[in-house]
Amino acid sequence: MQAAGAIVPAFESWTPSTKASWTSANAWPGYWYGKHPAATLFGSVPGGPFGMNEQDYMAWMYLGGGVELYNELLQKELKMNVVAFPSYSETPEPLGWFKAP
Protein backbone atom coordinates (compact mmCIF):
# COMPACT_ATOMS: atom_id res chain seq x y z
CA MET A 1 0.00 0.00 0.00
CA GLN A 2 1.41 3.36 -1.04
CA ALA A 3 0.13 6.88 -0.53
CA ALA A 4 -1.37 8.70 -3.51
CA GLY A 5 1.41 10.14 -5.63
CA ALA A 6 4.17 8.02 -4.01
CA ILE A 7 4.94 6.17 -7.25
CA VAL A 8 3.24 8.20 -9.97
CA PRO A 9 0.99 11.28 -10.00
CA ALA A 10 -2.54 10.47 -8.82
CA PHE A 11 -4.19 10.94 -12.22
CA GLU A 12 -1.75 8.55 -13.91
CA SER A 13 -2.17 5.47 -11.72
CA TRP A 14 -3.13 3.35 -14.74
CA THR A 15 0.13 4.06 -16.59
CA PRO A 16 2.45 1.75 -14.59
CA SER A 17 -0.18 -0.99 -14.62
CA THR A 18 -0.06 -1.04 -18.40
CA LYS A 19 3.71 -1.39 -18.25
CA ALA A 20 3.65 -4.20 -15.63
CA SER A 21 5.26 -2.08 -12.88
CA TRP A 22 2.71 -3.36 -10.40
CA THR A 23 -0.13 -5.81 -10.34
CA SER A 24 -2.98 -3.60 -9.15
CA ALA A 25 -4.06 -0.01 -8.70
CA ASN A 26 -7.15 1.80 -7.52
CA ALA A 27 -8.34 4.53 -9.86
CA TRP A 28 -11.44 6.48 -10.83
CA PRO A 29 -12.31 6.29 -14.55
CA GLY A 30 -13.68 9.82 -14.59
CA TYR A 31 -10.07 11.02 -14.70
CA TRP A 32 -9.69 9.39 -18.13
CA TYR A 33 -12.39 11.48 -19.81
CA GLY A 34 -9.67 13.26 -21.78
CA LYS A 35 -8.48 9.93 -23.16
CA HIS A 36 -11.98 8.72 -24.09
CA PRO A 37 -15.35 10.36 -23.29
CA ALA A 38 -16.97 6.96 -22.55
CA ALA A 39 -14.78 6.62 -19.45
CA THR A 40 -17.17 8.87 -17.57
CA LEU A 41 -19.93 6.24 -17.93
CA PHE A 42 -17.99 4.10 -15.48
CA GLY A 43 -16.93 6.83 -13.11
CA SER A 44 -19.79 9.28 -12.78
CA VAL A 45 -21.66 10.14 -9.63
CA PRO A 46 -22.25 7.32 -7.15
CA GLY A 47 -24.85 5.00 -8.57
CA GLY A 48 -23.79 5.66 -12.12
CA PRO A 49 -25.10 7.91 -14.85
CA PHE A 50 -28.33 5.96 -15.36
CA GLY A 51 -30.37 7.08 -12.34
CA MET A 52 -29.53 3.95 -10.36
CA ASN A 53 -28.56 3.79 -6.72
CA GLU A 54 -25.20 2.29 -5.75
CA GLN A 55 -26.50 -1.26 -5.43
CA ASP A 56 -28.33 -1.09 -8.75
CA TYR A 57 -25.23 0.22 -10.48
CA MET A 58 -22.97 -2.51 -9.09
CA ALA A 59 -25.59 -5.13 -10.03
CA TRP A 60 -25.61 -3.74 -13.58
CA MET A 61 -21.81 -3.84 -13.64
CA TYR A 62 -21.58 -7.48 -12.55
CA LEU A 63 -24.90 -8.98 -13.71
CA GLY A 64 -25.93 -6.75 -16.61
CA GLY A 65 -22.80 -6.63 -18.74
CA GLY A 66 -21.23 -3.45 -17.40
CA VAL A 67 -17.88 -5.04 -16.52
CA GLU A 68 -17.60 -6.47 -20.03
CA LEU A 69 -18.25 -3.03 -21.55
CA TYR A 70 -15.79 -1.42 -19.16
CA ASN A 71 -13.05 -3.93 -19.98
CA GLU A 72 -13.76 -3.49 -23.70
CA LEU A 73 -13.25 0.25 -23.30
CA LEU A 74 -10.02 -0.26 -21.35
CA GLN A 75 -8.50 -2.98 -23.50
CA LYS A 76 -9.73 -2.30 -27.04
CA GLU A 77 -10.29 1.46 -27.10
CA LEU A 78 -7.67 2.70 -24.65
CA LYS A 79 -5.22 -0.15 -25.41
CA MET A 80 -4.58 -0.76 -21.71
CA ASN A 81 -3.23 -4.09 -20.52
CA VAL A 82 -5.55 -4.18 -17.49
CA VAL A 83 -8.65 -5.94 -16.23
CA ALA A 84 -11.15 -3.94 -14.20
CA PHE A 85 -12.74 -5.12 -10.96
CA PRO A 86 -15.23 -2.33 -10.19
CA SER A 87 -16.09 -1.62 -6.59
CA TYR A 88 -17.99 0.91 -4.59
CA SER A 89 -16.31 2.24 -1.49
CA GLU A 90 -18.78 4.67 0.03
CA THR A 91 -19.22 3.98 3.71
CA PRO A 92 -22.68 4.16 5.28
CA GLU A 93 -23.49 7.12 7.47
CA PRO A 94 -25.11 6.60 10.87
CA LEU A 95 -28.84 7.21 11.00
CA GLY A 96 -29.47 9.57 13.88
CA TRP A 97 -27.54 10.77 16.90
CA PHE A 98 -26.59 8.25 19.54
CA LYS A 99 -25.63 8.87 23.18
CA ALA A 100 -23.41 5.78 23.30
CA PRO A 101 -21.36 3.96 20.66
Secondary structure, DSSP 8 states (H G I E B T S, - for coil): ---TTSSS-GGGTHHHHHTTS-S-----GGGGTTT-GGGGGGTSSTTTTTT--HHHHHHHHHHSSHHHHHHHIIIIIS----------------SS--S--
